[in-house]
Amino acid sequence: MGKGDKRTAKGKRFRKSYGNSRPKEENIKENPKDKKNETPKGSKN
């Protein structure tokens, strides 16, 4: 489980590849619970 292991995040960084253990930032799903706490832009509280 080091640089040569393509299943670990360290191996993905070494090979400059992406996958389940090292997802690309654009593929990260946002948590829908986080959006509940946001206030709409037009509202004044």
C-alpha positions in Angstrom: 0.0 0.0 0.0 2.3 2.7 -1.2 3.0 4.6 -4.4 2.7 1.5 -6.6 -0.8 0.6 -5.3 -3.2 2.1 -7.7 -6.2 1.5 -5.4 -5.0 3.9 -2.7 -5.2 7.7 -2.8 -1.4 7.8 -2.5 -1.0 5.6 -5.6 -3.5 7.7 -7.5 -1.6 10.9 -6.7 1.7 9.2 -7.8 0.1 8.1 -11.1 -1.8 11.4 -11.5 -5.0 9.5 -11.9 -8.5 9.7 -10.3 -11.0 7.2 -9.1 -13.1 6.2 -6.1 -10.3 6.7 -3.6 -9.3 10.0 -5.2 -12.3 11.7 -6.8 -11.9 14.8 -8.9 -13.3 18.0 -7.2 -15.9 18.5 -9.9 -17.3 15.0 -9.2 -17.7 15.5 -5.5 -21.4 15.5 -4.6 -22.7 18.3 -2.3 -24.5 17.3 0.8 -28.2 18.4 0.5 -28.3 19.0 4.2 -25.8 21.9 3.8 -28.1 23.7 1.5 -31.0 23.8 4.0 -29.0 26.2 6.3 -28.3 28.7 3.6 -30.5 31.8 3.4 -31.8 33.0 0.1 -29.9 35.9 -1.4 -32.8 38.3 -1.5 -34.0 37.8 2.1 -33.2 40.2 4.9 -33.1 39.0 8.4 
